[in-house]
Amino acid sequence: MKKFYPVNIPNVTIKDIKYVSRVMKNSWISSDGPEVRLFEKKFSKFINKKYSISVANGTAALEIAMKAINIKPGDEVIIPNFTIISNALSVIKLGATPVPIDCDLKDWNMIIQKIKNKISNKTKAIIVTHIYGYSNPMDEIKKILKNKKIIIVEDAAEVIGLKYKNKMCGSFGDISTFSFYANKHITTGEGGMISTDNPIFKRRCVELRNLCFGKKDRFNHTDIGWNYRITNIQAAMGLSQLNNINKVIKKKINIGKMYYKILSQNKFIYMQPPKGEKSNNIYWVVGIVILKKNYTAKKLAKKLNKIGIQTRPFFYPMNKQSILKNYLNKNKDNFKNSEYLSKYGLYLPSYFSLKKKDIEWIAKQVNNIIC
Ligand SMILES: Cc1ncc(COP(=O)(O)O)c(C=O)c1O
């Protein structure tokens, strides 16, 4: 039978299963359980933030974070153009306007030199999203925003455990968000986290994830919130996964390096290298960009799929999303880098259990097609 390589297989360990089973047996299965609080505590320690608030997923984390910092209609929020749509939606759902910035072709993060020009007297916040495994230069971003009352929301969903200048990604933002979806470095199936040092943001996040129940009269609610709670079962899995994160990071970096060694020889392919100018690569995914104008990622994906190699296309840029047409403030800017990446970029299988010989075979197939 032909071998099939999925783009991702979640890394669920025997220890995860044991811990989750234990929790299920003691009947703490909804959100009000000891593992939820312990997961938040341990995650805070790991990221080095005072408070962590677990939520249903990374999109929910962004929505709650944006409301917690009081984004309102009329506000503008700077976001990357090359990113997950959750960044834009968290702004739009509060009636505010996302202001996108194109990405850099080398590291795929937002072009920070463009930030200054995007700031207006309506700018309330910026979402800094670390894309596909590289950190943004957080110190330089902070320098650009110095003395401006602009809140930094750091979306570290894709880089859990990556350090920038010896500090954890997710520890730089005034408020930071994470995702524990099945393809992340740690997973709870679905799940997310918000971290902050600010006690007011923390209090708002706790209220907002739990329907803003009244303090005096429980069912007389204090604001329009959500039920975005995580379950105790998920938290148990998260705790077990967090114990294993260093092993996962080491393996993922190894996988990325093995691909890089072979595919970077191909002059028609660009990859984020293992070490960039400003950040190391934690390889959330192993992305490649085709440098041949007549060969799109779609074409390559189709060919690879036929021989059992599943891939995923890169993000579709915000400026091209038809559903966002009436919501973005594009400032008449161009977004040609994100458009290029979305047309010519895809990512390859990079799951934890992938073997060296599989990587060599997959990379060889890519090289045979893109030549
Ligand atoms: C950068 C980034 N932020 C947020 C999310 C949303 O996370 P979730 O899928 O848990 O809602 C993702 C999803 O992959 C992401 O890549």
PDBQT file of the ligand as one rigid body, heavy atoms in Angstrom, charges set to zero:
ROOT
HETATM    1  C1  LIG A 401      -1.205  33.013  14.637  1.00  0.00    +0.000 C 
HETATM    2  C2  LIG A 401      -2.479  32.358  14.998  1.00  0.00    +0.000 A 
HETATM    3  N1  LIG A 401      -3.317  32.984  15.836  1.00  0.00    +0.000 NA
HETATM    4  C3  LIG A 401      -4.496  32.444  16.199  1.00  0.00    +0.000 A 
HETATM    5  C4  LIG A 401      -4.879  31.223  15.714  1.00  0.00    +0.000 A 
HETATM    6  C5  LIG A 401      -6.219  30.700  16.096  1.00  0.00    +0.000 C 
HETATM    7  O1  LIG A 401      -6.117  29.605  16.921  1.00  0.00    +0.000 OA
HETATM    8  P1  LIG A 401      -7.325  28.541  17.043  1.00  0.00    +0.000 P 
HETATM    9  O2  LIG A 401      -7.264  27.681  15.833  1.00  0.00    +0.000 OA
HETATM   10  O3  LIG A 401      -7.005  27.802  18.290  1.00  0.00    +0.000 OA
HETATM   11  O4  LIG A 401      -8.576  29.313  17.125  1.00  0.00    +0.000 OA
HETATM   12  C6  LIG A 401      -4.044  30.519  14.843  1.00  0.00    +0.000 A 
HETATM   13  C7  LIG A 401      -4.442  29.201  14.335  1.00  0.00    +0.000 C 
HETATM   14  O5  LIG A 401      -3.689  28.416  13.866  1.00  0.00    +0.000 OA
HETATM   15  C8  LIG A 401      -2.825  31.107  14.463  1.00  0.00    +0.000 A 
HETATM   16  O6  LIG A 401      -2.002  30.489  13.603  1.00  0.00    +0.000 OA
ENDROOT
TORSDOF 0
